[in-house]
Amino acid sequence: MTDDGDPEIREYAVRSLVELRDVVPRGMEREIIEKIITLSEHEYEGECGGYPVVLSLGYFCNIIPKDMYGKVVKSVIKLCLHDRWEVRYSAAKTFVELKKIIPKNLNKEVVEKLLKLSDDEIYNVRSCSVQALGGLQEIIPRNMRREVVEKLLKLSDETLLLIDEKDICSEDAVIGRLLKLRSTSSGEIKNLTEILSPLKTCIPADVRFRIVEKALELTGNVELEIKCPAIEILAVLKNIIPKKMRGEVIKKLISLSEDDCWQVKKSAILALGNLKEIISGDGTRMIVIDRLLTLSKDKNWNVRQTAVIAIGDLGEIILIDMRKNVVQRILELTEDADWYVMLFAIRTLAELKDIIPVSSRNAVVKRMLKLSKSGQQSVNNSAIYVLGTLNEIIPGDVRDIVIERVVELSEDIGLSVRASSVWALGELRDVIPRDTRGRVVLALLKAGNDKERAVRGHAAWAIGKLQEKIPKDMIEDAINELMRLSKDPESYVRRPCAWALGNLGRIAPKDIMEKVTEKLLKLSEDNEFAVRSSAVFSLGKLGNNIPKNLRGDVVKILLAASSEHDWIVRRPAVMSLGKLQGIIPKKFRENVIALLLKTSEDRDWSVRGAAIWAVGRHSDIIPEHKNDEIFKKIMELCKDKDASVRSHCAGAFKKLKNIFFGQRKEEVIDALLILCEDERWEVRKPAASSLGNMYDFIPKNLNKDVIEKLMEMTGDNDWSVRDASVRAIGRLKMKIPFEMKKEIIEKLSLMVNDENLTVRESSLRALKGMEMGAGG
């Protein structure tokens, strides 16, 4: 049928072959791949022809004969130059699927093609090529890494809105550009929402009203080409929808989900699923979830599938009284007549993990066990994924059955099933019955000899995940297997080995710790940056277990790695230096502090943040002559453009307070008070926590300012900030001015009824502590 005269029949034939890829009879692989290559080269000469033919080359990755790897990859490279954007898009996407079979001599050409596609005129192609570069990081030649990074940095700096500064106050300009983007973004609302998040700060408040009103108006357009993108734009605009308009937007989307046209319903569902943050009030949430449950029964599979996805996205806001019905409906959809709906329903159960009622857990697990025997590799694979995700909520009476089934599937004939099963064994570590742990470890040791790198890699990762669950008499066997796998030719395997050795190094017998440390030192110099990253991170995890005679070597390798070109190596190296608190040899201490100060100026935000975090961990070895430099650096980084860096600065103050004296105390408290007003909760929380740990540090003239600020923060929108502020007040009770004591007791009495359990408990403890009195 792949030779049929009708292009649609050919396309459906290819789709069917893809579904049967795990059961292809031996000896037919070459014939199938040759046919797909031929189709991919000639299918697009006219107006007809479906781009799934190109994608199928990626799906067939595991059955492609080795001597055909080059031919397949060259075929996809050629398709990157095609006139049709759908073909170029599919080619970029396919490269990621083919990652493990791309011959080294073609690495450069593949990366060059993706770089060229990142400048494509079509958004879809640009977006997919950028994602592909990230997915193919391990094949990027060393001499091209700078070019790739610079390209990605350039793309991240470009405004995809392409709106002139003078037009930012024009709702027509903004909406017009969004409509254009929506028409070429394949419904990827989440990605577009993230890209456009700066809208919140660059568009004046009064214009936001007009933009949302304009979008609402366009949802009434009779043309589907305008109506559907306009509906989805409402989700893209979620960060700028004024509070007073949120109810109107949700009400409009619910109404649109009742439209007779399935495309309109689908767009409305997509938008609702992405507006979780603004769907407020139990009444509205109940209406939305009820509507989605109804739509999950729609006759059109597109609508049912989208409803399932939206339910998964909204999981945590589903009311307690509705959760059992929701889970039951998703379970029913795992038997849906449409294959795609069924698969999405299975995966959605993993997303709903935290809201599955205790009374429904047995039914979910038993359904997954049944599906794991479906005979369809993709269904088996999805069922295993759900079982691995459910982990600790799996009822005790079925844990034996689950583990037995997953162990059994770890030897399945299907690659994806074996790989997922081995991964699941690591995820299920907390529910493996004690008397079954030995069998699980044996299964993982066996998987380490699998011919497929994906299985070997997951086996190494799972061994590391099990950690203290490994029977004592098998720990050395597990470590020896990781040692062996660390020599694997595939970095995909060596990387998890390096990570796992760090975990097992914490529980390894002392007599083999030298061997473990030396192996990690060697892996820290691996020719693949991803392996080096995991290795240097693991050295930090070893901590006090590092043999004394090797501590100097560990510090040397970490100092060198902290200056590497790749940030993905620099950051874990810096963090590991921070974790070696108390064991750094004296002769290296000043060098370590100097290095951390230097990396606090790194061009990468994650490295700067890690450096400040590490400095805080080493307050006991900071030379006195470095105090001024550290103080100035942290004060400077409190204004860093990245929230993560500011957060680490806020946390570092409480650890470094002993090196800040005199006038510095007042400057530190002033800086923390400013950080308490940061726009990000990730900064406000550690700032409040640090203030609570400054009892002997706060100058008397700032007592009132500190307590007033903490009182103000008890009303923060984020529960973790409220909790940190309440705890801080409790610690500083003797700093509370007498005239404020009554007000604070009243405030804490109210917070005992906070919507968050943790805040309620912290408030109760602080309130009880107030009985000890407050100073003036």
N, C-alpha and C positions, 0 to 999 in steps of 0.2 A: 504493500500500500504506500510505501514511501516513494514509489515510482508513479503513483496515480497522477492523472492529468489535472486534477483539481488541487490547488495549493492548500486549501483548507483540510482536505483529506490527508495530504502529506504531513501537515502540521499536527493533526490529531494522531497520526501514526507515530510521529516522533514523541509526542507526549506520552503515548501508551508505552513506548519502548523505555522511556525514562522511568515510568512506574515499575517496570519489570527489571530494572537494572541489577537488582540484587539476586535475581534468579536466572541470569543469562547463562545458558549451557556453555560448558567449557569448549573452546574452539571457535565460538561464534563472535568473540569480542572484536577481533580484527575486522571482520565483515561489517559489523555494526558501526564501528568508528569510521571506517572508510566511507560508508554510506553517509554518515552525518557530515563528514568533512566535505564530501561532494555537494550535498544539499546546501551547506552553509556558503559555498562558493558560488552557487548558481541560483539560489532561491530568491535573490533580491534584484534580479535584472529588470523585472517589470514592476508594476504597482502592487502586485500581490506578494504573498510570502510572509510568513510570520516569524518574528525575531526569536521566538522560543527555540528555534532550531540552533541558534548560536549558543543560547544558554545551556542547551542539552549537552554540549561538549564539556561543560563544567560538571554537570550532574553525573556524567559517565567517567569521571576522573579515576575512580577506583578499578575500572576494568580495562583501562587503556594499556595495551602492551608497552613494555618499556622502550622497545625500538621505535615506537610511534610518538613518543613524547614530543620530540622536536617538531615533527610534522604537524601535530595538533596545535602546538603553541604558535608556530609560524602561520597557521591558518587563521588563528584569532588575531595575530598581529596585523595580518593583511586586512581583516575586517574593520580594524580601527580607522581605516581610511575611507570607509564606505560613505556614499552620499546620504544615506538615510540615517537620521540621528538615532533611531531605535536600534539599529545594528551596531553603531559605535557605542551606545550605552550598554548593550548586551555584551559586547566584546570586553569592555572595561570590567564589568561585573564578573565575567567568566574567568578573567585572570586570577581573581582571588580564589575561586574554586580549584583552579589548576596549580595553585601555589607550590604544592609539594612535588609536582612533576616538571616544573619549568627547568630545563637544562641550564647549567651555569653559563654556558656560552651565549644564552639568549637573555640573561638577566638584564643586561644593559639596554638591549633593544626594547624589552617590555617596559622598563621604567621610562625610557625616552618617549614611547608612544603614550603612556599615561600622562606624562608631563605636557605633551602636546594637547591631549584631550582636555586637560585642566583649563585650557584657553578656548575650548569649544564655544560656539555661539549659543548652544542649547544648554540651559541650566541643568537639566537632567544629566547630561553627559559630563558636564564639569563636576557636578556633585558626586557622581559615581566614581569618576576617575580619582578624585581627591580621597574618597573613602578607600579605594583600591590601593592607593599608595600607602595608606596606613596599614591595611591588611597584609601588604607585601613587604613590610619593613625589613624582614630577614633576608630578602634577596637583593636589596638595593646595594649596588657596588659601593665600596668605601669612597671611591673618588667621585661618587655622585650624591653622597648624602647631604653635603652642604647645599648643593643645587636644589635638592628636593625640599630641604627644610626652608631655605630662603623662599622657594616658590609657595610653600604652604603659609609661611609668615605673611607674604605679600597678599595672598588670597584672604587671609584672616583680617587684614587691615582694610581691604577694599569694602566699601559699603555696597551691599547687594541691592539696597534700595535705589541707588542711583538717583536720588532726589537732590536737586540743587538746594543749597542752604536757604535761598530765598523762598523756596517752595515748601519748606518744612512746616510752614504755617497754613498750607493749603490742603484741605481735606481731599480735594479732587486729585491733587498730585500724589498724595500718599496712597489713596484707594486705587488710583489708576495703576500705580506701580505694583501694588499688592495683587491686583487682579492678574497682571501679566505674569508675576511670579507663580501664582496659584495655578495658572493654566499650563505651566511647564514643570511642576514639582511633583507630579505623580501622587498627590495626596499625602505627601510626607509632612503633615502638619507640625509634628513635634520638632523636627529639624528646623523648619522655617520659623517656628515660634522662638527658638533659641537664637537663631540668626538675627531676628528682628527685636530682641529684647531691649536694645538701646533706645527703642522708640519711647520708652517710658520716661527717659530723662531728657530727650532732645525735642519732644513735642510739647508745646505749652498746654497747660491744663484745659483752657477753654477750647482748644482745637481738638482735644481728645473727644469731647462730647460730640463735636460735629463729625469727626471721623467715624465714630461708632454709629451715629445716626445715619450717616451716608451708607455704611455697610448694611444696616438694617433695611434701609430703603431699597437697596439693590437686591435684597433677598426676595423682593416681590416681582422682580423682572421676569417676563415670560420666557426669555431666551435662556435655555439651560446652560449655555456657555458662559453666561454672566451670573445666573442665579446660583448655581452650585459653588463656583469659586467664592462668591460673595458670602455664602453661608459658612464656608470653611474659614474665611478671613476672620470671622468673629472669634474663632479659636486662636488664630494667630495674634489677634489684638488683645488677648486676655490680660496682658500686663498693663494695658492702658485703659481698660474699661472702667469708667468712674463707678464708685460704689453704688450710687443711686440708680445706675443704669443696668446693674448686673441682673437684677430680677427680671427686667424687661427682655434682656438678651436670652436668658434661659427660657422664659415663657415663649419667646418667638421660636426658638429652636425646637421646643416640644411640639409647638403647632406645626412647624415644617416637617417634623418626623411623621406626621399624619397625612402628608401629601400623597396623591395617587401615583406619582412618578417615583420609581424606585431609586433613580439617581439622586433626587432631592432628599429622599429619606436617608439614603446612605451618607450624604454630605452633612445632614443635620445630626446624625448619630456620631459621625467622626468628630464634629465640633463639640458635642456634649461630652464625649469621652475625654476630651482634652481640656475641659473647663472645670475640672474637679475643684480647684482652689476657690472658685467663685460660686459654686452651687452650695448655698448656705440655707440653714433652717431645715428641721426634720421634715416639715411638710413638703418642701420643694424636692428634697432628696428622695422622698418616698414616691413622688409623682414621676421623677426622672427614672428611677429604677423600675417602677411599674411599667413605664412606657417601653423601656429597653427589653423587659421580659416579654411584653406583647410582640415587639418587633422581632424577637428571637424566634417567633413562630411564623414570620412572614413567608409567603410562598416563594419569594425571590431569594436565592441563596446568597447573593451579594449583601442583601439587607440582614439576613440572619448572621452571616459571618461578621459583619461590621458591628452588630449589636453585641455579639459575644466579645469582641475585642474591647468595646467600650465598657462593658461590665467589668472586665479585667482591669482596665485603667482606673475605674472608679471604686475599685474594691474597698478601700479603707473607709469610704464615706457611706457605705451601705449600712442602713440601720440594723441594729441587732435583731429586731423582730422579723426582718426580711431575709436574713442571711441563709436560713435553712431552705427557703423557697428558691433563692438564687442558686445555691449549690445544686439543688435537686434539678433545676432546669438545665444547668450546664451539664450535669451528668446525663440527662436525656439527650442533649445535643451531641454527646460523644457517640451516639448511635445514629446521627443524622444521615440521611441518604446522600448528601453531598460530601465528598471526601474532604474538601477544604474546610467546610464548616466543622466537620468532625475533628480534624486536626487542631483547629484553633480552639475548640471547646476543651480538648485535652490539655493544651498548653495553658489555657486560662485558669484551670484548676490550680496550677502552680502559682499563678499570680494571686489567687484568692487564698493562698495558704493561711494567712493570718486571721481570716474571718470565717474559716470553716468551723461550724459548731461541733462540739464534742460528739453530739449524737449523729453527725453525718460523716465522721472520719472513717469509720469502718466501711461504709458504702463506697466512699471515694477510693480507698485503698483496694478493696476487692474489685472494683471496676477497673482500676489500673492493672491489677494482676491479670484480669481476664483479657484486657487489651494487649498485654505483653505477649499473649499467645495467639494474636490475630493472624499471623502468617504474613502480614505486610510489614516490611522493614521500617517504613516511616512511622507507622502506628506503634509498633513495638518500641521504637526509639523514643517517641514522644511520651509513651506510658512510663518508660524507665526514667526519663527526665523528671516527670512529675513525682515519682516515688523518691528519687534522690532529693528533690526540693522539699518534700513534705517532712522528711527527716524526723525531728523530735515529736511531731504530733501524730506519728503513726501509733495506733493503739498497741499496747503491750501484747495482747493475745494474738496479733498477726505479725509481729516482728520477725519471728522465726521463719514464717512463710515468705515474707518479703525478701529477707536476706538470702534464703535458699534459691529463690527465683532469680534474683539479680546475679548471684554467683553462677547459676546455671547459664544465664544469658551472656556471661563474660567469655563464654566459649562458643558463642553463636557464629554461624557462617557469615553473617553480615558484618562488615567492618563498622558501620555506624552503630550497630547494636552493641558490638563488643566494646567499642570505645565508650559509649554512653554508660554501659553497665559498670565498667571499671571506674569511671568517674563517679557514678552513683555510690559505689562502695565506700569511696572517700567521704562523700556527703553524708552517708548514713552512719557514720562512726559512732554517734551517740545512741543509736538504737540497736547496735549489733549485740546480741546476747553474749554473755561472757564465754559460754562454752562453744560459741561459733567463731570467735575471733581468730583462732588458729587457722580454721578453714578459709576464712576471708583472706588472711595474710598469704596463705599458700596460693590462693587464686590470683592474688596480685603479683606474687613472685613469678608465677607461670605466665601471666600477661606480659611481664617484662621481657619475655622471649618471643612475643608476637612479631610477625613479619611486618606489620603495619606500624609506622611511627606514631600514629595517633593513639593507638592502644598502649604502646610502650610509654609514651609521654604521660598519659592519664594514669598508668600504673605507678609511675614514679611519684606523681603528684598525690595519688591516693595513699601511698605508703607514708608520705610525709604528713598527710592529713590525719591519719590514724594515730600517729605519735604515741601517747601513753596508753592507748588501747591495745597496742601490740604486746602479746604475751612476752614476759621477760626473757624466756628461753629462745625467742625468735628475733629479738632486737638486733643481735649481731648479724643474723642471716639477712635481715632487711637492709641493714647498713651496707653489707657486702654487695647486695644486689644493686643498691644505689651507686656504689663505687664502680661496679661493672658498667651500669648504664651511663655513668658520667663520661664514658669513653665512646658513647654512641656517635656515629657520624652525623646524626641529625641534631641540630641545635634545638629543635622542637622537643627533643628528649633530654638533652643535657641541661636545659634551663630548669625544668621542674625537678630534676635531680639535685641541682644546686640548692634550690629552695627547700626540698625535702631533707637534705643533709643538715640544714640549719635547724630544722625542727627536731630531728632525731638526735642531733648533737646535744640537746638539752637533757636527754635521758640515757645517752650512751654510757656504757661502762668506762671508767677512767682509763683503762688500759688501751682503749682504741680511740680515745679523743685526739691523740696526736695524729693518728691516721686520718681522721675526719677533717681536722683543721688543715692539714697539709693538702688534702684533696681540694678543699674550698679555696685555699691559696692558689692552687694551680688553675682552678676554674675561673678565678678572678682575673686571669690573664688569657682567657679564651679568646679566639679570634672573632667571636660573635658578641656584639655588645649586649644582647639580651641575656646571654649566659653570664657575662661578667656582672651585669646588674643584679641578678639573683644571687650570685656567689658573694658579692660584697655585702649584700643585705643579710645573708645568712651568717656571715662572720660576726655581725653585730648581735644576732640572736644567740650565738654561743656564749657571749658574755663571760662570766666568771669561770665557765668550763674550759676556756682556752688554756692549754698548758702554759705555764709560766715561761718556758723556754721558747715559746712561739709568739708571745705577745708583742714583742718588738717587730717581728716579721709581719704580723697582722696590721699593726699601726702603719708600717711602711707602705703596705699594699693599699690601705685605705687612704692614706695621704696622696698617693699617686693617682688612685681612682677618682679622688675628689677634684682633680684637675683635668679629667678626661674631656674629650670633645663632646661626647654624648651626654646630655643632661640625665638620661635614663640610667646612667652609671653614676654620675656625680651625686645625684640626690641620695640614693641608698647608701653610698659611701659616706656621705656627711652624716646621715642618720646613724649609721653603724658606729661612727666615731663617738656620737653622743651616747650610744648605748654601752660603751666601754667604760662607763663611769667607775672610777675607783681602781681600775686595773691597768691604766696607761703608764708604762715605765717613765720614771722621772725625766730621763734625758729627752723624751719626746713631748713632754707636756706643753712647753712653750711653743713648739712648732705646731702642735694641734690647735692651740688657741689662735695663733697667727693665721693658720689655714682657714679656720672657721670665720674669722673676721674678713678674710679675703673673699671667701665664698658668699658672705652676706651681701656682697655687691654683684653677685652673679646675674647674668642677663635673664636667667630663667627664674620665675617667681617661686617655683617649688623648691629650688635649691636655696634661694635666699631664706625662705621660711624654715627649711630644715637646718640651716646654719645657725639661725637665732635659737631654735629649739635646742640644738646641741650645746650651744654656749651656756644656756641655762642649766643644762645637766652637769656642766663642769665648773660650777661656781667655786668649788673647793681648790681648783688648781690654777685659777686665773692669777697671773703675776700682778702685783699691785700696780706696776707701771702701765698696765693695760686697762685699768679701771676707767680712766677718762675716755679712752678710745671706744670702749664697749658702750659706755653710757651715751656718747654722742651717736654711735651707730644705731642703737636701739631707738633713740628719740627720733632719729631721721627716718627709720623704717616704720615707725608708727604712722607715718603719712604715706606709706607705700601704696601704689595704685591697686595692688592685689590684696584682697581680704584675707587670704591665707597667711600672708606675711604679717599683716597687722594683728591677726589672731595670735600668732606665735610670739609677737612682741608683748602683747597683753599678758600672755601666760608666763613669759620669761621674767617679768618684773618681780613677781613674788619669789622666784628662785634666786634672783640676783640682788635682792634687797640688802643683803649684808655687805655688799661692796659699794653701795651708794650712801654717802653720808652728807651731813650738813645741808646746804642749799639744794642738793640733788633730791632730797626727800620731797620737798615741795613741788619740784618740777615733775617728779615721777607721778605723784598723786594727781597733779593737774593733767598730765598726759593720759592717765587712766580714766579720769572723769570725761575727757574728750572721747576716748575710745568707747565709753559707755553709751555714747550717742551715735555710734557708727551705724550706717544703714544696714549692715549685715549682722544677723544674730550670732554668726560664728565668731564675731569680734566682741560683741557686747557681752556674751556669756563669759569668756575668760577674763574680760576686764572686770566684771562684777566679782568673779571668783578671786581674782588677785587682790581687789580691795578688801575682801573678807579675810585675807591672809596677811594684811598689813597692820595688825593691831599695834605693835610696838613701833611702827614706822610712820604712821600718820601724824603730821604735826598737829598740835592742839588746835591751832587756828583754822584747820580744815576739817575738823570732826563733823561739824554741822553740814558742810557742803557734801561730804561723803555720804552721810546718812540720808540726806535729802535726795541725793541722786539714786541711791539704792531703793528708797521708798518709791521714787518715780518709776523705777524699773520693775517693780512688782506688778505694774500694769502692762508690761510688754506683751505684744501679740504672740511671742514665741514662749512656749512653756518652759524650755530649758533656761531661758534668760530669767524668767520669773523665779524659777527654782534656785538659780545661782544667786540672785539678789536676796531672796529670803534666807538662804544659808549664810550669806555674808552678814546680813543684819544680826543673825543669831550669834555669829562669832564676835561681832563688834558691839555686843550688848552693853559693855561697860564704857563704850565711847558715846553712847546715845545721850544727848543733852537732856536734862531733866524735863524741860518743857515739851519735849517731843515724845516722851515715853508713852503717854496716854494715847496719842495719835497712832503710834506704831502698834500698840497692843490691839487697838480697834481694827487696824488694817490687817494684822495677822489673823485676827478672829474671823474676818471676812474670807481670807485666803484659805482657811481651813476647808472651805467649800469650793475651792477651785475645781474647774472641770478636769484637771489633770491629777491623777493619783499621786504621782511623785511630788508635785507642788503641795498638795494637801498634807502629805506626810511631813515634808520639810517645814511647812508653816506650823504644824502642830508641835514639832520639836522646838522650833524657835520660840513659839509662844510659851511653852513650858519653861524654857531657859530664861525667859524674861522675869520669871518669879524670883530670880536671884538678884534682881535690881539692876539699875543702870546708873552710871556715873554722870557727873556733870562736866 
